[in-house]
Amino acid sequence: MFQAKNKLVQNEHTHFHPSGDSSPSEEDKAVTKRLDAASEIIDIPLLDHIIIGKYGSFSMKRQKESTG
């Protein structure tokens, strides 16, 4: 979302796992950490990193909220 007047910008990263399994890999977890760190540096919040699989999706944000 971009709103020029208030300079509001948000980022969401979504990708597909061709295997059909939407569970995050270790690489997915590492990428999320790097995206989050980069988001802080450039002051554009990372809303979520979502993985799409054949039978569903996985939200890193939802996982983080449920595990504290």
SEMI-67445 format. One record per atom (N, C-alpha, C, O, CB): residue number from 1; residue in three letters; x, y, z. Coordinates in steps of 0.1 Angstrom, whole numbers. Glycine has a CB too. Example, Ala and Ser with C-alpha at 12.3 -4.5 7.8 and 13.67 -1.06 7.14 Angstrom:
BEGIN
(atom 1, 'ALA', (132, -57, 78)),
(atom 1, 'ALA', (123, -45, 78)),
(atom 1, 'ALA', (132, -33, 78)),
(atom 1, 'ALA', (142, -33, 85)),
(atom 1, 'ALA', (113, -45, 90)),
(atom 2, 'SER', (128, -22, 71)),
(atom 2, 'SER', (137, -11, 71)),
(atom 2, 'SER', (129, 0, 79)),
(atom 2, 'SER', (134, 11, 80)),
(atom 2, 'SER', (141, -6, 57)),
end
This chain:
BEGIN
(atom 1, 'MET', (9, -12, 0)),
(atom 1, 'MET', (0, 0, 0)),
(atom 1, 'MET', (9, 12, 0)),
(atom 1, 'MET', (18, 13, 8)),
(atom 1, 'MET', (-10, 0, 12)),
(atom 2, 'PHE', (6, 22, -8)),
(atom 2, 'PHE', (14, 34, -9)),
(atom 2, 'PHE', (5, 46, -8)),
(atom 2, 'PHE', (-5, 47, -16)),
(atom 2, 'PHE', (23, 34, -22)),
(atom 3, 'GLN', (8, 55, 0)),
(atom 3, 'GLN', (0, 67, 2)),
(atom 3, 'GLN', (10, 79, 2)),
(atom 3, 'GLN', (16, 81, 13)),
(atom 3, 'GLN', (-10, 67, 14)),
(atom 4, 'ALA', (11, 86, -9)),
(atom 4, 'ALA', (22, 96, -10)),
(atom 4, 'ALA', (21, 107, 1)),
(atom 4, 'ALA', (31, 111, 6)),
(atom 4, 'ALA', (21, 103, -23)),
(atom 5, 'LYS', (9, 112, 4)),
(atom 5, 'LYS', (8, 123, 14)),
(atom 5, 'LYS', (14, 119, 27)),
(atom 5, 'LYS', (21, 127, 33)),
(atom 5, 'LYS', (-7, 127, 15)),
(atom 6, 'ASN', (10, 107, 32)),
(atom 6, 'ASN', (15, 103, 45)),
(atom 6, 'ASN', (28, 94, 44)),
(atom 6, 'ASN', (33, 90, 55)),
(atom 6, 'ASN', (4, 96, 53)),
(atom 7, 'LYS', (32, 92, 32)),
(atom 7, 'LYS', (44, 83, 30)),
(atom 7, 'LYS', (42, 69, 37)),
(atom 7, 'LYS', (52, 64, 43)),
(atom 7, 'LYS', (56, 90, 35)),
(atom 8, 'LEU', (30, 64, 36)),
(atom 8, 'LEU', (28, 51, 41)),
(atom 8, 'LEU', (31, 40, 31)),
(atom 8, 'LEU', (25, 39, 20)),
(atom 8, 'LEU', (13, 50, 46)),
(atom 9, 'VAL', (40, 31, 35)),
(atom 9, 'VAL', (44, 20, 26)),
(atom 9, 'VAL', (45, 8, 34)),
(atom 9, 'VAL', (50, 8, 46)),
(atom 9, 'VAL', (58, 23, 19)),
(atom 10, 'GLN', (40, -3, 29)),
(atom 10, 'GLN', (40, -16, 36)),
(atom 10, 'GLN', (45, -27, 27)),
(atom 10, 'GLN', (44, -25, 14)),
(atom 10, 'GLN', (26, -20, 42)),
(atom 11, 'ASN', (51, -37, 32)),
(atom 11, 'ASN', (57, -48, 24)),
(atom 11, 'ASN', (51, -62, 29)),
(atom 11, 'ASN', (50, -64, 41)),
(atom 11, 'ASN', (72, -48, 25)),
(atom 12, 'GLU', (47, -70, 19)),
(atom 12, 'GLU', (44, -84, 22)),
(atom 12, 'GLU', (50, -93, 12)),
(atom 12, 'GLU', (50, -90, 0)),
(atom 12, 'GLU', (28, -85, 22)),
(atom 13, 'HIS', (57, -103, 17)),
(atom 13, 'HIS', (64, -112, 8)),
(atom 13, 'HIS', (56, -125, 8)),
(atom 13, 'HIS', (53, -131, 18)),
(atom 13, 'HIS', (78, -115, 14)),
(atom 14, 'THR', (52, -130, -4)),
(atom 14, 'THR', (45, -142, -6)),
(atom 14, 'THR', (52, -150, -17)),
(atom 14, 'THR', (56, -145, -27)),
(atom 14, 'THR', (30, -139, -10)),
(atom 15, 'HIS', (53, -163, -15)),
(atom 15, 'HIS', (58, -172, -25)),
(atom 15, 'HIS', (52, -186, -24)),
(atom 15, 'HIS', (45, -189, -15)),
(atom 15, 'HIS', (74, -173, -24)),
(atom 16, 'PHE', (54, -193, -35)),
(atom 16, 'PHE', (48, -207, -37)),
(atom 16, 'PHE', (58, -217, -35)),
(atom 16, 'PHE', (69, -216, -40)),
(atom 16, 'PHE', (41, -208, -50)),
(atom 17, 'HIS', (54, -228, -28)),
(atom 17, 'HIS', (63, -240, -27)),
(atom 17, 'HIS', (58, -250, -37)),
(atom 17, 'HIS', (47, -256, -35)),
(atom 17, 'HIS', (63, -246, -12)),
(atom 18, 'PRO', (65, -253, -48)),
(atom 18, 'PRO', (61, -262, -58)),
(atom 18, 'PRO', (59, -276, -52)),
(atom 18, 'PRO', (51, -284, -59)),
(atom 18, 'PRO', (71, -263, -69)),
(atom 19, 'SER', (65, -280, -41)),
(atom 19, 'SER', (63, -293, -35)),
(atom 19, 'SER', (48, -295, -30)),
(atom 19, 'SER', (44, -306, -28)),
(atom 19, 'SER', (73, -295, -24)),
(atom 20, 'GLY', (41, -284, -28)),
(atom 20, 'GLY', (28, -284, -23)),
(atom 20, 'GLY', (27, -283, -8)),
(atom 20, 'GLY', (17, -280, -2)),
(atom 20, 'GLY', (21, -297, -27)),
(atom 21, 'ASP', (39, -284, -1)),
(atom 21, 'ASP', (39, -283, 14)),
(atom 21, 'ASP', (42, -268, 17)),
(atom 21, 'ASP', (52, -263, 13)),
(atom 21, 'ASP', (51, -292, 20)),
(atom 22, 'SER', (32, -263, 25)),
(atom 22, 'SER', (34, -248, 28)),
(atom 22, 'SER', (42, -246, 41)),
(atom 22, 'SER', (43, -235, 45)),
(atom 22, 'SER', (20, -242, 30)),
(atom 23, 'SER', (47, -257, 47)),
(atom 23, 'SER', (56, -255, 59)),
(atom 23, 'SER', (68, -247, 55)),
(atom 23, 'SER', (74, -250, 45)),
(atom 23, 'SER', (59, -269, 65)),
(atom 24, 'PRO', (72, -238, 64)),
(atom 24, 'PRO', (84, -230, 61)),
(atom 24, 'PRO', (97, -238, 63)),
(atom 24, 'PRO', (98, -246, 72)),
(atom 24, 'PRO', (85, -218, 70)),
(atom 25, 'SER', (106, -237, 54)),
(atom 25, 'SER', (119, -243, 55)),
(atom 25, 'SER', (128, -234, 63)),
(atom 25, 'SER', (124, -223, 67)),
(atom 25, 'SER', (126, -245, 40)),
(atom 26, 'GLU', (140, -239, 67)),
(atom 26, 'GLU', (149, -231, 74)),
(atom 26, 'GLU', (153, -219, 66)),
(atom 26, 'GLU', (155, -208, 72)),
(atom 26, 'GLU', (162, -239, 78)),
(atom 27, 'GLU', (154, -220, 53)),
(atom 27, 'GLU', (158, -209, 45)),
(atom 27, 'GLU', (146, -199, 45)),
(atom 27, 'GLU', (149, -187, 45)),
(atom 27, 'GLU', (160, -214, 30)),
(atom 28, 'ASP', (134, -203, 45)),
(atom 28, 'ASP', (122, -194, 46)),
(atom 28, 'ASP', (123, -186, 59)),
(atom 28, 'ASP', (121, -174, 59)),
(atom 28, 'ASP', (109, -201, 45)),
(atom 29, 'LYS', (126, -193, 70)),
(atom 29, 'LYS', (128, -186, 83)),
(atom 29, 'LYS', (139, -176, 83)),
(atom 29, 'LYS', (137, -165, 88)),
(atom 29, 'LYS', (130, -196, 94)),
(atom 30, 'ALA', (150, -179, 77)),
(atom 30, 'ALA', (161, -170, 76)),
(atom 30, 'ALA', (158, -158, 67)),
(atom 30, 'ALA', (162, -147, 70)),
(atom 30, 'ALA', (174, -177, 70)),
(atom 31, 'VAL', (151, -160, 56)),
(atom 31, 'VAL', (147, -149, 47)),
(atom 31, 'VAL', (138, -140, 54)),
(atom 31, 'VAL', (139, -128, 53)),
(atom 31, 'VAL', (141, -155, 34)),
(atom 32, 'THR', (129, -145, 62)),
(atom 32, 'THR', (119, -137, 69)),
(atom 32, 'THR', (127, -128, 79)),
(atom 32, 'THR', (124, -116, 80)),
(atom 32, 'THR', (109, -146, 77)),
(atom 33, 'LYS', (137, -133, 86)),
(atom 33, 'LYS', (145, -125, 95)),
(atom 33, 'LYS', (152, -114, 88)),
(atom 33, 'LYS', (153, -103, 93)),
(atom 33, 'LYS', (155, -134, 103)),
(atom 34, 'ARG', (158, -118, 76)),
(atom 34, 'ARG', (165, -107, 68)),
(atom 34, 'ARG', (156, -97, 63)),
(atom 34, 'ARG', (159, -85, 63)),
(atom 34, 'ARG', (173, -114, 57)),
(atom 35, 'LEU', (144, -101, 58)),
(atom 35, 'LEU', (134, -91, 53)),
(atom 35, 'LEU', (130, -82, 64)),
(atom 35, 'LEU', (128, -70, 62)),
(atom 35, 'LEU', (122, -99, 47)),
(atom 36, 'ASP', (127, -88, 76)),
(atom 36, 'ASP', (123, -80, 88)),
(atom 36, 'ASP', (134, -70, 92)),
(atom 36, 'ASP', (131, -58, 94)),
(atom 36, 'ASP', (120, -89, 100)),
(atom 37, 'ALA', (146, -74, 92)),
(atom 37, 'ALA', (158, -65, 95)),
(atom 37, 'ALA', (159, -54, 85)),
(atom 37, 'ALA', (161, -42, 88)),
(atom 37, 'ALA', (171, -73, 96)),
(atom 38, 'ALA', (158, -57, 72)),
(atom 38, 'ALA', (159, -47, 61)),
(atom 38, 'ALA', (147, -38, 62)),
(atom 38, 'ALA', (149, -26, 59)),
(atom 38, 'ALA', (159, -54, 47)),
(atom 39, 'SER', (135, -43, 65)),
(atom 39, 'SER', (123, -34, 67)),
(atom 39, 'SER', (126, -23, 77)),
(atom 39, 'SER', (122, -12, 75)),
(atom 39, 'SER', (111, -43, 70)),
(atom 40, 'GLU', (132, -27, 88)),
(atom 40, 'GLU', (134, -17, 99)),
(atom 40, 'GLU', (144, -7, 94)),
(atom 40, 'GLU', (142, 5, 97)),
(atom 40, 'GLU', (140, -24, 111)),
(atom 41, 'ILE', (154, -11, 87)),
(atom 41, 'ILE', (164, -1, 82)),
(atom 41, 'ILE', (158, 9, 73)),
(atom 41, 'ILE', (161, 21, 74)),
(atom 41, 'ILE', (176, -9, 75)),
(atom 42, 'ILE', (150, 4, 64)),
(atom 42, 'ILE', (144, 14, 54)),
(atom 42, 'ILE', (130, 19, 58)),
(atom 42, 'ILE', (124, 26, 51)),
(atom 42, 'ILE', (142, 7, 40)),
(atom 43, 'ASP', (126, 16, 70)),
(atom 43, 'ASP', (114, 21, 76)),
(atom 43, 'ASP', (101, 18, 68)),
(atom 43, 'ASP', (93, 26, 66)),
(atom 43, 'ASP', (115, 36, 78)),
(atom 44, 'ILE', (101, 5, 63)),
(atom 44, 'ILE', (89, 0, 56)),
(atom 44, 'ILE', (86, -13, 63)),
(atom 44, 'ILE', (93, -23, 61)),
(atom 44, 'ILE', (92, -2, 40)),
(atom 45, 'PRO', (75, -13, 71)),
(atom 45, 'PRO', (72, -25, 78)),
(atom 45, 'PRO', (69, -38, 70)),
(atom 45, 'PRO', (62, -37, 60)),
(atom 45, 'PRO', (61, -23, 87)),
(atom 46, 'LEU', (74, -49, 74)),
(atom 46, 'LEU', (71, -62, 68)),
(atom 46, 'LEU', (58, -67, 75)),
(atom 46, 'LEU', (58, -70, 86)),
(atom 46, 'LEU', (83, -72, 69)),
(atom 47, 'LEU', (47, -67, 67)),
(atom 47, 'LEU', (34, -72, 73)),
(atom 47, 'LEU', (34, -87, 75)),
(atom 47, 'LEU', (29, -91, 85)),
(atom 47, 'LEU', (23, -68, 64)),
(atom 48, 'ASP', (39, -94, 66)),
(atom 48, 'ASP', (39, -109, 67)),
(atom 48, 'ASP', (48, -115, 56)),
(atom 48, 'ASP', (51, -109, 46)),
(atom 48, 'ASP', (25, -114, 66)),
(atom 49, 'HIS', (51, -127, 58)),
(atom 49, 'HIS', (58, -136, 48)),
(atom 49, 'HIS', (49, -148, 47)),
(atom 49, 'HIS', (48, -156, 57)),
(atom 49, 'HIS', (73, -140, 52)),
(atom 50, 'ILE', (42, -150, 36)),
(atom 50, 'ILE', (32, -161, 34)),
(atom 50, 'ILE', (37, -171, 24)),
(atom 50, 'ILE', (42, -167, 14)),
(atom 50, 'ILE', (19, -155, 30)),
(atom 51, 'ILE', (36, -183, 28)),
(atom 51, 'ILE', (40, -194, 19)),
(atom 51, 'ILE', (27, -201, 14)),
(atom 51, 'ILE', (19, -205, 22)),
(atom 51, 'ILE', (50, -204, 26)),
(atom 52, 'ILE', (26, -203, 1)),
(atom 52, 'ILE', (14, -209, -5)),
(atom 52, 'ILE', (18, -223, -9)),
(atom 52, 'ILE', (29, -225, -16)),
(atom 52, 'ILE', (9, -201, -17)),
(atom 53, 'GLY', (10, -233, -5)),
(atom 53, 'GLY', (12, -247, -9)),
(atom 53, 'GLY', (0, -252, -16)),
(atom 53, 'GLY', (-10, -245, -18)),
(atom 53, 'GLY', (16, -256, 3)),
(atom 54, 'LYS', (0, -265, -20)),
(atom 54, 'LYS', (-11, -271, -27)),
(atom 54, 'LYS', (-23, -272, -19)),
(atom 54, 'LYS', (-34, -270, -24)),
(atom 54, 'LYS', (-7, -284, -32)),
(atom 55, 'TYR', (-22, -274, -6)),
(atom 55, 'TYR', (-33, -276, 3)),
(atom 55, 'TYR', (-36, -265, 13)),
(atom 55, 'TYR', (-44, -267, 22)),
(atom 55, 'TYR', (-31, -289, 11)),
(atom 56, 'GLY', (-29, -254, 12)),
(atom 56, 'GLY', (-31, -243, 21)),
(atom 56, 'GLY', (-20, -233, 21)),
(atom 56, 'GLY', (-11, -233, 12)),
(atom 56, 'GLY', (-33, -249, 35)),
(atom 57, 'SER', (-19, -225, 31)),
(atom 57, 'SER', (-9, -215, 32)),
(atom 57, 'SER', (-3, -214, 47)),
(atom 57, 'SER', (-10, -219, 56)),
(atom 57, 'SER', (-14, -201, 28)),
(atom 58, 'PHE', (8, -208, 48)),
(atom 58, 'PHE', (14, -206, 61)),
(atom 58, 'PHE', (18, -191, 63)),
(atom 58, 'PHE', (25, -186, 54)),
(atom 58, 'PHE', (27, -215, 62)),
(atom 59, 'SER', (14, -185, 74)),
(atom 59, 'SER', (17, -172, 77)),
(atom 59, 'SER', (27, -171, 88)),
(atom 59, 'SER', (25, -176, 99)),
(atom 59, 'SER', (4, -164, 81)),
(atom 60, 'MET', (39, -165, 84)),
(atom 60, 'MET', (49, -163, 95)),
(atom 60, 'MET', (44, -154, 106)),
(atom 60, 'MET', (48, -157, 118)),
(atom 60, 'MET', (62, -157, 88)),
(atom 61, 'LYS', (36, -144, 103)),
(atom 61, 'LYS', (31, -135, 113)),
(atom 61, 'LYS', (22, -143, 122)),
(atom 61, 'LYS', (23, -141, 135)),
(atom 61, 'LYS', (24, -123, 106)),
(atom 62, 'ARG', (13, -150, 117)),
(atom 62, 'ARG', (4, -158, 125)),
(atom 62, 'ARG', (11, -168, 134)),
(atom 62, 'ARG', (8, -170, 146)),
(atom 62, 'ARG', (-7, -166, 117)),
(atom 63, 'GLN', (21, -174, 129)),
(atom 63, 'GLN', (29, -184, 136)),
(atom 63, 'GLN', (37, -177, 148)),
(atom 63, 'GLN', (37, -181, 159)),
(atom 63, 'GLN', (40, -191, 127)),
(atom 64, 'LYS', (42, -165, 145)),
(atom 64, 'LYS', (49, -157, 155)),
(atom 64, 'LYS', (40, -153, 166)),
(atom 64, 'LYS', (43, -153, 178)),
(atom 64, 'LYS', (56, -145, 149)),
(atom 65, 'GLU', (28, -148, 162)),
(atom 65, 'GLU', (18, -144, 172)),
(atom 65, 'GLU', (13, -156, 181)),
(atom 65, 'GLU', (10, -154, 193)),
(atom 65, 'GLU', (6, -138, 165)),
(atom 66, 'SER', (12, -168, 175)),
(atom 66, 'SER', (7, -179, 183)),
(atom 66, 'SER', (17, -185, 192)),
(atom 66, 'SER', (14, -192, 202)),
(atom 66, 'SER', (2, -190, 174)),
(atom 67, 'THR', (30, -182, 189)),
(atom 67, 'THR', (41, -188, 198)),
(atom 67, 'THR', (47, -177, 207)),
(atom 67, 'THR', (55, -181, 215)),
(atom 67, 'THR', (52, -194, 189)),
(atom 68, 'GLY', (42, -165, 206)),
(atom 68, 'GLY', (47, -155, 214)),
(atom 68, 'GLY', (59, -149, 210)),
(atom 68, 'GLY', (65, -140, 216)),
(atom 68, 'GLY', (49, -159, 228)),
end
